[in-house]
Amino acid sequence: MSESRPLVVGLSSAALYPHVMTEDAPAVAADLGFGVIELYLQTVGEYHPLFLAELQQRTYDLGLTVHALHIDTRHYHFWSDYRRRRDEAAALFAEAVHMAASLDALCIDWHGLTQAEVKAGVTIEAFLDTAAALGECAAADGVVLSLENVSWCWMRGPAEVMRLRQAGTPVGFTFDPFQAAEAQADPLAIVAAMGDGLTNVHVSDYAPGHRHLPVSEGDLDWHALLSALRATGYGGPLMLEAPQTSGESFVRQRHYLEGIRA
């Protein structure tokens, strides 16, 4: 059997928060040798057209590919009892789609329905309807809405992923092995459930009592994880997400992941 090619490793601006502003993240990534990035919109002000223009110019000048735009679930009140909040959430999402399309990003990363919203009475059916509408909105501009498995959200394991797929919801999926471990879900089963719907992968390590460790510094089996990802046909990127202040850590994590080929 021929040796597998390494998966592309990128850097999420979330890994630089709060020390680096979103608009400065592309330069940091480029300086560290990354060619692919994910941009996490930290505030509503970062949806402004002038901010978008700045991101476009900086990523273009640096020759970077923006793979994903990550939106903050806390800015979106899709199921509020207050109509204006629902309307503003829909309008903000439309702006996110425009930004993603303008940056040539493949997908918008969204955590979806939170456990707190479920406890507050939001039904799974309401979430599926909203996800379908948002997925269609994104697809109309050539962008994939990518739902991430998150420990504190409804979609935290393979069963929830399969429910979305069986419902025919027009979304892709972002796999996060740290979040799977924190939710005590089987990460390999989540990858298998996401299958050819995978559009993005976040990477950080996990150990009991520790959150978002650098890759290889926790308990996750990265050889098994990358083998499972390859089995779905996923070719990358793997987005580094563990918060760090040392550029050397990001480079070391990239080299470690690039060294896992089989």
Summary of the structure (lengths in Angstrom):
residues: 262
radius of gyration: 17.6
end to end distance: 9.5
largest distance: 58.6
contacts: 866
relative contact order: 0.15
helix: 47%
strand: 18%
